[in-house]
């Protein structure tokens, strides 16, 4: 009997060159990183919209970033390990940038 593959991965972990556990960890890391990015955007949008005079341009920018956020369940089926790793690094970087933006926003 073969272990069930994580959602979004269509090849066996052995075919991908990693163990099943590594495969699960990679998928979970991608999901967690993107979730963190989206929750940061959601927080910023909410905080700005609660102001007496919200900056609608800023909200629109953050909303656009939120809409562009990658959905790993729809965008990664059949992807290579390198693709998962690239998405992970991309969203780690975007999360770091968003964190800096949030820090500046909160300090203002």
TAMOMO-V198119 format. One record per run of one state. SS is the DSSP state (alpha for helix, beta for strand, coil for the rest). FROM is the first residue (numbers start at 1). LEN is the number of residues. If there is no record, write none. Layout:
{{SS/FROM/LEN} {SS/FROM/LEN}}
//
This chain:
{{coil/1/12} {alpha/13/4} {coil/17/3} {alpha/20/30} {coil/50/6} {alpha/56/13} {coil/69/3} {alpha/72/4} {coil/76/5} {alpha/81/27} {coil/108/1}}
//
